[in-house]
Amino acid sequence: MVVGQDLGVTLDLETYSVRAHGKGIGHATDQVVTGARPGPEGSGAVELDILTHTTGEVAQERYDWVVCALHQTPEDALWHALKDAPFPVHRAGDCLTPRRAHAAVVEGHRAGVAL
């Protein structure tokens, strides 16, 4: 719900915001794309249906560029292969859900302490 939240940690958010504004890049939060289709033929545009969480309003907008940023799926094939093994198997980090390395370190520590 915050654009560029990780840039705040490195103190780069303000610099990014100024540069993005200078290039005409806008930010919108509390919104979800619920539909997408090609714009008018030859335009290269994309028409989106956008739901605003806070109001329930759906709007149609046309954009030249759309960047799709989604959660990745967990890499848990090894865990599934070993989960019925005759020894304890613990999941940590991206095996649960992709996120920062710190989460994997904390979960690995907890698994180690539990042994």
Secondary structure, DSSP 8 states (H G I E B T S, - for coil): --TTHHHHHTT-HHHHHHHHHHTT-----SEEEEEEEE-STTS--EEEEEEETTT--EEEEEES------------HHHHHHTTSSS-----GGGTS---HHHHHHHHHHHHHH-
